[in-house]
Amino acid sequence: QVQLVESGGGLVQAGDSLRLSCAASGGTFSRYDMGWFRQAPGKERGFVGSISWYDDRTDYVDSVKGRFTISRDNAKNTVYLQMNGLKPEDTAVYYCAGRYGIWRSTSRRESDYAYWGQGTQVTVSS
């Protein structure tokens, strides 16, 4: 059973940076596609970005491109979400998710990810 634990959330001001971490246990991390999703108050959870197990290729939703960067350290079983230039609209609970990688491309669909963390709150004040 794969377990994911996020950390690094907090309260910041607009323009600040945060780095979220997601530590995995219980599986072969290097074989997992990893994704980040977020849920803002009153909204459905949505895709933020992902990183492929195969070649570390990343994919991002348009609203975070150029500001957010996903990376992974397979030796530490950890995936990161570096968030720069934070905006109030980035306020949300951020979740990491994982799925056993089969294809070379990742997915933006929640239903494709079998494993989820508990979430970490990110609040950006104006």
C-alpha positions in Angstrom: 0.0 0.0 0.0 1.5 3.3 -1.1 1.2 6.2 1.4 1.7 9.8 0.5 2.3 12.6 3.0 2.4 16.3 1.9 4.2 19.0 3.8 5.3 22.6 3.3 2.0 24.5 3.2 1.4 27.7 5.0 0.3 31.3 4.9 2.3 33.6 2.6 1.9 36.9 0.9 1.3 37.4 -2.8 4.5 37.2 -4.7 6.1 34.8 -2.2 7.3 31.3 -2.8 6.6 28.0 -1.2 7.9 24.5 -1.8 5.6 21.6 -1.1 6.9 18.1 -0.6 5.2 14.8 -0.9 7.0 11.8 0.7 6.0 8.4 -0.5 6.3 5.0 1.2 5.2 1.5 0.5 6.0 1.2 -3.2 8.6 1.6 -5.9 8.5 5.3 -6.1 10.6 5.5 -9.2 7.9 3.7 -11.1 5.1 6.1 -10.2 3.7 9.0 -12.1 3.1 11.8 -9.6 0.6 14.5 -9.8 -0.4 17.6 -7.8 -4.0 18.7 -7.5 -5.6 21.5 -5.6 -9.0 22.4 -4.2 -10.0 25.9 -3.5 -12.9 26.8 -1.2 -16.2 26.1 -2.9 -14.6 24.6 -6.0 -13.9 21.2 -7.3 -10.4 19.7 -7.0 -8.4 20.3 -10.1 -5.1 19.3 -11.8 -2.0 21.4 -11.2 0.8 19.5 -12.7 2.4 16.1 -13.0 5.8 14.4 -13.5 6.4 11.2 -15.4 8.1 8.2 -14.0 9.6 7.4 -17.4 11.6 10.6 -18.2 10.6 13.2 -15.6 8.6 15.0 -18.3 6.3 17.5 -16.6 2.9 18.9 -17.5 1.1 21.9 -16.0 -2.2 23.6 -16.1 -1.9 26.9 -17.9 -2.6 29.0 -14.8 0.6 27.9 -13.2 3.0 27.5 -16.1 6.1 29.5 -15.6 5.5 29.9 -11.9 5.3 26.3 -10.6 7.8 23.6 -11.1 7.5 19.9 -10.2 10.5 17.8 -9.6 11.3 14.4 -8.0 14.0 12.8 -6.0 13.7 9.1 -6.4 16.5 8.4 -3.9 14.3 10.2 -1.3 11.0 8.9 -2.5 9.8 12.5 -2.7 8.1 14.8 -5.2 8.2 18.5 -4.9 6.1 21.4 -6.1 8.0 24.6 -6.2 5.6 27.5 -6.3 6.9 31.0 -7.1 5.0 34.2 -7.7 2.1 33.0 -5.6 -1.2 34.7 -6.2 -4.3 34.9 -3.9 -6.1 32.6 -6.5 -3.5 29.9 -5.7 -5.1 29.5 -2.2 -6.2 25.9 -1.9 -5.6 22.6 -0.3 -2.9 20.9 -2.3 -2.8 17.2 -2.8 -0.2 14.9 -4.2 -1.3 11.8 -6.0 0.4 8.8 -7.5 -0.2 6.0 -10.0 1.9 3.2 -11.2 3.5 4.3 -14.4 2.8 2.3 -17.5 2.8 4.8 -20.3 5.3 7.5 -21.1 2.8 10.3 -20.6 1.1 11.3 -17.4 -2.5 12.1 -16.8 -4.6 15.1 -15.7 -7.5 13.0 -14.5 -8.0 12.4 -10.9 -9.5 9.0 -11.5 -6.2 7.8 -13.0 -4.4 8.3 -9.7 -4.8 5.5 -7.2 -3.0 7.0 -4.3 -3.6 10.3 -2.5 -2.1 12.3 0.3 -4.1 14.1 3.0 -3.5 17.5 1.6 -1.7 20.6 2.8 -3.2 24.1 3.0 -1.7 26.9 1.1 -3.1 30.4 1.7 -1.9 33.4 -0.2 -2.9 36.8 1.2 -3.1 39.9 -0.9 
